[in-house]
Amino acid sequence: MSQLGSIFEPDPGVGPRGRDLRAGVTVPGWALGHDEGCSVEVPRDLPALGGYAQRVTSDFDAGDAVQLRLPADFPDGGTLRLRGQGEAAEGGRAGDLLLTIHVVGERRPPPSPVTALTWSPGQVLASPQAPASLVLWVALVFAAGAALLVLL
């Protein structure tokens, strides 16, 4: 099990350390502060001094996709450090992957999925996305139908 540490503490690893690698990714604004986050593509081969270097992938990554969960106030152009996901070093520990995050679009949550609603006679169903005028119209039609049944 890995142990969490502070970025201000020295890394106690032994042996040579791999190079830090850098990449830029684009994240939609709605993903900031979202519980599920978003998946971004980060190539395995990244530019490094003297050519290209292969980055270490996390057990949580799926291929080239990296799952990011960022706070709602994460700044556009901010850098996120993924410790141990840089270049591997033979006989030592991997460097870090530094992702520059570019935020595009509005910073608001995505529309929530429609949830299943139960219905019993006499209830008017409305989803959170239904405009108030539609709910009022359905209620009036239902009331008119009920009044017509009473008269008959």
ChimeraX attribute file (.defattr): number of C-alpha atoms within 10 A of each C-alpha:
attribute: neighborCount
match mode: 1-to-1
recipient: residues
	/A:1	3
	/A:2	4
	/A:3	4
	/A:4	6
	/A:5	9
	/A:6	7
	/A:7	9
	/A:8	6
	/A:9	7
	/A:10	8
	/A:11	11
	/A:12	6
	/A:13	10
	/A:14	9
	/A:15	11
	/A:16	14
	/A:17	19
	/A:18	21
	/A:19	21
	/A:20	21
	/A:21	24
	/A:22	19
	/A:23	14
	/A:24	14
	/A:25	13
	/A:26	15
	/A:27	20
	/A:28	16
	/A:29	20
	/A:30	19
	/A:31	24
	/A:32	24
	/A:33	17
	/A:34	17
	/A:35	10
	/A:36	12
	/A:37	17
	/A:38	17
	/A:39	16
	/A:40	16
	/A:41	15
	/A:42	18
	/A:43	14
	/A:44	17
	/A:45	15
	/A:46	17
	/A:47	14
	/A:48	14
	/A:49	8
	/A:50	6
	/A:51	8
	/A:52	13
	/A:53	19
	/A:54	16
	/A:55	25
	/A:56	17
	/A:57	20
	/A:58	13
	/A:59	7
	/A:60	9
	/A:61	14
	/A:62	12
	/A:63	13
	/A:64	14
	/A:65	16
	/A:66	17
	/A:67	16
	/A:68	17
	/A:69	15
	/A:70	19
	/A:71	13
	/A:72	15
	/A:73	9
	/A:74	15
	/A:75	13
	/A:76	14
	/A:77	14
	/A:78	11
	/A:79	17
	/A:80	16
	/A:81	16
	/A:82	15
	/A:83	14
	/A:84	20
	/A:85	22
	/A:86	27
	/A:87	26
	/A:88	22
	/A:89	14
	/A:90	11
	/A:91	11
	/A:92	13
	/A:93	20
	/A:94	22
	/A:95	22
	/A:96	23
	/A:97	24
	/A:98	18
	/A:99	19
	/A:100	17
	/A:101	19
	/A:102	16
	/A:103	20
	/A:104	12
	/A:105	10
	/A:106	12
	/A:107	15
	/A:108	14
	/A:109	13
	/A:110	11
	/A:111	9
	/A:112	8
	/A:113	8
	/A:114	9
	/A:115	8
	/A:116	7
	/A:117	8
	/A:118	7
	/A:119	9
	/A:120	7
	/A:121	5
	/A:122	10
	/A:123	10
	/A:124	12
	/A:125	13
	/A:126	13
	/A:127	11
	/A:128	11
	/A:129	10
	/A:130	10
	/A:131	10
	/A:132	10
	/A:133	9
	/A:134	11
	/A:135	14
	/A:136	12
	/A:137	11
	/A:138	14
	/A:139	16
	/A:140	12
	/A:141	11
	/A:142	15
	/A:143	13
	/A:144	12
	/A:145	11
	/A:146	12
	/A:147	11
	/A:148	10
	/A:149	9
	/A:150	8
	/A:151	6
	/A:152	5
